[in-house]
């Protein structure tokens, strides 16, 4: 990451706009379609997301994206939602780093945020890799975890190849090709996505299952959920 040479001021207009978006309902939850799972979808806070929670979250996301509330999503509506979400997430992240709320991010604040994220990652590593719960991760545990992830990835890849519908983005959801995504089409896609992500077929999504790899990037984040 680039050096943080001097404090960077957070534009008040950005935070104000993002806050307005958040509380006006245009971005009240993280969208599933990424699908980087939001902890907001974990309605009962049990650190996993079952099918009912997933579908409820998808239903909410559809309503928030449907700006004119006509029951149909257009490409423009989906693009507008993504832009609003991106701006809101950026502003929220900056506010979290700015711990003294002076509108600036100092070098110390940035380092403190990095240290906090590092501790969180280490805690998650222990949770999912330290199978004997001795507080350490052995070579055998690392190897077992890698094998498990490799098997999950192979299963997902095989399921994708088997799928007849390999269209992406808007067209994948617009199954009748009319240029709109109806609520039924959207929820059907949500149901199929849950099934694809639930690699061990136990009816819930957990940390490992909720991640998706993007080209050139590590597996996407998923806070303890599903």
TITI-597434 format. One line per field, with one value per residue (C-alpha): residue number from 1; residue in three letters; chain; x, y, z. Coordinates in Angstrom, 3 decimals. Each point is the difference from the previous one (the first is absolute). Layout:
REM residues N
num c(NUM; ...)
residu c(ala; ...)
chaine c(A; ...)
c1 c(X; ...)
c2 c(Y; ...)
c3 c(Z; ...)
//
This chain:
REM residues 226
num c(1; 2; 3; 4; 5; 6; 7; 8; 9; 10; 11; 12; 13; 14; 15; 16; 17; 18; 19; 20; 21; 22; 23; 24; 25; 26; 27; 28; 29; 30; 31; 32; 33; 34; 35; 36; 37; 38; 39; 40; 41; 42; 43; 44; 45; 46; 47; 48; 49; 50; 51; 52; 53; 54; 55; 56; 57; 58; 59; 60; 61; 62; 63; 64; 65; 66; 67; 68; 69; 70; 71; 72; 73; 74; 75; 76; 77; 78; 79; 80; 81; 82; 83; 84; 85; 86; 87; 88; 89; 90; 91; 92; 93; 94; 95; 96; 97; 98; 99; 100; 101; 102; 103; 104; 105; 106; 107; 108; 109; 110; 111; 112; 113; 114; 115; 116; 117; 118; 119; 120; 121; 122; 123; 124; 125; 126; 127; 128; 129; 130; 131; 132; 133; 134; 135; 136; 137; 138; 139; 140; 141; 142; 143; 144; 145; 146; 147; 148; 149; 150; 151; 152; 153; 154; 155; 156; 157; 158; 159; 160; 161; 162; 163; 164; 165; 166; 167; 168; 169; 170; 171; 172; 173; 174; 175; 176; 177; 178; 179; 180; 181; 182; 183; 184; 185; 186; 187; 188; 189; 190; 191; 192; 193; 194; 195; 196; 197; 198; 199; 200; 201; 202; 203; 204; 205; 206; 207; 208; 209; 210; 211; 212; 213; 214; 215; 216; 217; 218; 219; 220; 221; 222; 223; 224; 225; 226)
residu c(unk; unk; unk; unk; unk; unk; unk; unk; unk; unk; unk; unk; unk; unk; unk; unk; unk; unk; unk; unk; unk; unk; unk; unk; unk; unk; unk; unk; unk; unk; unk; unk; unk; unk; unk; unk; unk; unk; unk; unk; unk; unk; unk; unk; unk; unk; unk; unk; unk; unk; unk; unk; unk; unk; unk; unk; unk; unk; unk; unk; unk; unk; unk; unk; unk; unk; unk; unk; unk; unk; unk; unk; unk; unk; unk; unk; unk; unk; unk; unk; unk; unk; unk; unk; unk; unk; unk; unk; unk; unk; unk; unk; unk; unk; unk; unk; unk; unk; unk; unk; unk; unk; unk; unk; unk; unk; unk; unk; unk; unk; unk; unk; unk; unk; unk; unk; unk; unk; unk; unk; unk; unk; unk; unk; unk; unk; unk; unk; unk; unk; unk; unk; unk; unk; unk; unk; unk; unk; unk; unk; unk; unk; unk; unk; unk; unk; unk; unk; unk; unk; unk; unk; unk; unk; unk; unk; unk; unk; unk; unk; unk; unk; unk; unk; unk; unk; unk; unk; unk; unk; unk; unk; unk; unk; unk; unk; unk; unk; unk; unk; unk; unk; unk; unk; unk; unk; unk; unk; unk; unk; unk; unk; unk; unk; unk; unk; unk; unk; unk; unk; unk; unk; unk; unk; unk; unk; unk; unk; unk; unk; unk; unk; unk; unk; unk; unk; unk; unk; unk; unk; unk; unk; unk; unk; unk; unk)
chaine c(A; A; A; A; A; A; A; A; A; A; A; A; A; A; A; A; A; A; A; A; A; A; A; A; A; A; A; A; A; A; A; A; A; A; A; A; A; A; A; A; A; A; A; A; A; A; A; A; A; A; A; A; A; A; A; A; A; A; A; A; A; A; A; A; A; A; A; A; A; A; A; A; A; A; A; A; A; A; A; A; A; A; A; A; A; A; A; A; A; A; A; A; A; A; A; A; A; A; A; A; A; A; A; A; A; A; A; A; A; A; A; A; A; A; A; A; A; A; A; A; A; A; A; A; A; A; A; A; A; A; A; A; A; A; A; A; A; A; A; A; A; A; A; A; A; A; A; A; A; A; A; A; A; A; A; A; A; A; A; A; A; A; A; A; A; A; A; A; A; A; A; A; A; A; A; A; A; A; A; A; A; A; A; A; A; A; A; A; A; A; A; A; A; A; A; A; A; A; A; A; A; A; A; A; A; A; A; A; A; A; A; A; A; A; A; A; A; A; A; A; A; A; A; A; A; A)
c1 c(0.000; 1.211; 1.668; -2.280; 2.115; -2.432; -3.519; -2.712; -3.115; -3.345; -2.366; -3.027; -2.166; 0.927; -0.909; -3.155; -1.094; 0.766; -1.827; -3.017; 0.056; 0.258; -2.942; -2.225; -0.062; 1.934; 2.774; -1.222; 1.794; 2.884; -1.182; 0.108; 0.733; 3.735; -0.445; 2.173; -2.209; -1.044; -0.313; -3.368; -1.294; 0.783; -3.296; 0.442; 3.733; 1.034; 3.033; -1.568; -2.766; -2.686; -2.122; -2.891; 2.316; 1.676; -3.319; -1.316; 3.140; -0.371; -3.637; 1.032; 2.770; -2.446; -2.361; 2.841; 1.313; -3.452; 0.088; -3.356; -1.592; -1.599; 1.124; 2.580; 3.718; 1.755; 3.720; -0.028; -1.567; 2.551; 2.889; -1.355; -0.282; 3.551; 1.368; -1.923; 1.183; 3.614; -0.084; -1.706; 2.454; 2.975; -1.324; -0.846; 3.480; 1.646; -2.144; 1.063; 3.676; -0.442; -0.307; 0.310; -2.627; 2.019; -0.682; 3.567; 1.773; 3.388; 2.842; -0.603; -3.701; 0.789; 2.558; -2.409; -2.610; 2.491; 0.968; -3.660; -0.691; 3.096; -1.237; -3.399; 1.563; 2.121; -3.076; -1.877; 2.947; 0.006; -3.751; -0.054; 3.441; 0.799; -2.087; 1.442; -0.486; 3.483; 0.485; 2.459; -0.229; 2.144; 1.282; -2.480; -2.897; 1.163; 0.196; -3.434; -1.519; 1.570; -1.278; -3.488; 0.038; 1.332; -2.807; -2.623; 1.443; -0.017; -3.607; -1.079; 1.914; -1.634; -3.448; 0.635; 1.097; -3.073; -2.276; -1.560; -0.392; 3.431; -1.184; 1.305; -1.269; -3.375; -0.682; 0.456; -2.895; -2.152; -0.975; -2.810; 2.191; -2.510; 2.561; -1.336; 0.527; -3.253; -0.243; -0.612; 3.092; 2.098; -1.107; 0.462; 3.586; 0.474; -1.207; 2.391; 2.878; -0.544; 0.086; 3.269; 1.621; -1.085; 2.786; -0.495; -3.794; -0.737; -2.569; 2.114; 2.826; 3.109; 3.121; 1.806; -3.032; -0.858; 3.232; 0.416; 3.208; 0.362; 2.636; 3.240; -1.292; -0.078; -3.234; -2.547; -0.836; -2.935; -0.405; -1.058; -3.298; -1.709)
c2 c(0.000; 3.563; 1.916; 2.186; 3.141; 2.453; 0.139; -0.359; 2.094; -1.679; 2.102; 0.786; 0.017; -3.632; -1.133; 2.050; -1.419; -3.556; 0.434; 1.369; -2.965; -2.423; 1.393; 0.645; -3.702; 0.003; -1.829; -1.565; -3.291; -1.453; -1.545; -3.749; 0.034; 0.426; -2.333; 1.251; -0.797; 2.664; -0.619; 1.752; -3.158; -1.959; 0.922; -2.107; 0.771; -3.662; 0.565; -1.790; 0.707; -2.521; -0.121; 1.959; 2.823; 0.056; 0.255; 2.660; 2.058; -0.423; 1.105; 3.131; 0.717; -0.286; 2.525; 2.424; -0.271; 0.427; 3.806; 0.601; -2.906; -1.488; -3.524; -0.056; 0.754; 1.749; 0.186; 3.672; -0.804; -2.703; 2.255; 2.840; -2.358; -1.258; 3.552; 1.052; -3.120; 0.595; 3.634; -0.921; -2.808; 2.260; 2.747; -2.500; -1.482; 3.423; 0.912; -3.175; 0.781; 3.621; -0.966; 3.524; 1.296; 3.053; -0.530; -1.133; -3.338; 0.145; -2.433; -1.344; -0.597; -1.813; -2.223; -0.719; -1.082; -2.298; -1.550; -0.587; -1.689; -2.159; -1.200; -0.757; -2.057; -1.925; -0.708; -1.290; -2.176; -1.582; -0.508; -1.872; -1.644; -0.831; -3.172; -1.339; 3.399; 0.167; 3.628; -0.841; -0.993; -2.992; -0.951; -2.871; 2.362; 2.376; -2.858; -1.313; 3.448; 0.447; -3.407; 0.889; 3.309; -1.693; -2.559; 2.737; 1.938; -3.082; -0.707; 3.540; -0.092; -3.280; 1.375; 3.047; -2.091; -2.155; 3.026; 0.758; 3.711; 1.604; 3.517; 2.672; 3.162; 1.418; -2.537; -2.913; 1.225; 1.156; -3.524; 0.950; 2.556; 2.876; 2.518; -0.012; -2.140; -0.850; -0.819; -3.642; -0.149; 1.688; -2.304; -3.067; 1.097; 0.574; -3.504; -1.463; 2.085; -1.257; -3.579; 0.642; 1.669; -2.698; -2.305; -2.547; -0.050; 0.530; 2.750; 2.843; 2.169; 0.451; 2.130; -2.220; -0.615; 3.702; 0.964; 0.365; 0.450; 2.834; 0.092; 1.426; 0.222; -2.146; -1.527; 2.689; 0.847; -1.329; 1.041; -2.867; -0.964; -2.691)
c3 c(0.000; -0.671; 2.819; 2.039; -0.011; 1.510; 1.419; -2.563; 0.503; -0.336; -2.021; 2.134; -3.110; -0.715; 3.498; -0.046; -3.333; 1.024; 3.301; -1.838; -2.335; 2.888; 1.911; -3.009; -0.740; -3.277; 1.813; 3.212; -0.523; -1.929; -3.222; -0.377; -3.708; 0.527; 1.964; 2.825; 2.902; 2.418; 3.738; -0.359; -1.645; 3.167; 1.644; 3.140; 0.408; 0.130; -2.256; -2.952; -2.513; -0.753; -3.141; 1.549; 1.103; -3.395; -1.833; 2.390; -0.599; -3.767; 0.183; 1.873; -2.491; -2.923; 1.597; 0.682; -3.552; -1.578; 0.116; -1.700; 1.898; -3.118; 0.779; -2.799; 0.078; -2.859; -0.728; 1.014; 3.367; 0.717; -1.007; 2.162; 2.972; -0.435; -0.177; 3.106; 1.835; -0.962; 1.159; 3.281; 0.761; -0.687; 2.257; 2.743; -0.167; 0.224; 2.991; 1.805; -0.567; 1.153; 3.670; 1.412; -2.473; -1.033; -3.693; -0.660; -0.049; 1.640; -0.504; 3.510; -0.710; -3.219; 1.742; 2.846; -2.534; -1.712; 3.343; 0.860; -3.347; 0.439; 3.397; -1.476; -2.787; 2.491; 2.119; -3.039; -0.996; 3.449; -0.057; -3.294; -0.073; 3.622; 0.095; 3.272; 1.694; 1.503; -1.018; -2.764; -3.647; -0.844; -3.440; -0.035; 0.732; -2.734; -2.462; 0.980; -0.399; -3.439; -1.095; 1.191; -1.869; -3.116; 0.126; 0.430; -2.914; -2.239; 0.920; -0.809; -3.291; -0.964; 0.865; -2.166; -2.978; 0.385; -0.017; -3.361; 0.731; 0.000; -0.750; 2.329; 1.591; -0.944; -2.745; 2.401; 2.130; -2.943; -0.956; -2.402; -1.797; 0.208; 1.252; 3.569; 3.086; 1.729; 3.681; -0.887; -2.240; 2.665; 2.801; -2.205; -0.654; 3.731; 0.766; -2.580; 1.345; 3.539; -1.264; -1.878; 3.004; 2.463; -1.066; 2.796; -0.428; 3.696; -0.580; 1.414; -1.286; 2.087; -0.291; -2.497; -2.198; -0.232; -1.703; -3.726; -1.921; -2.486; -2.692; 1.301; 3.574; 3.071; 1.174; 0.741; 3.588; 1.853; 3.595; 2.252; -1.514; -1.947)
//
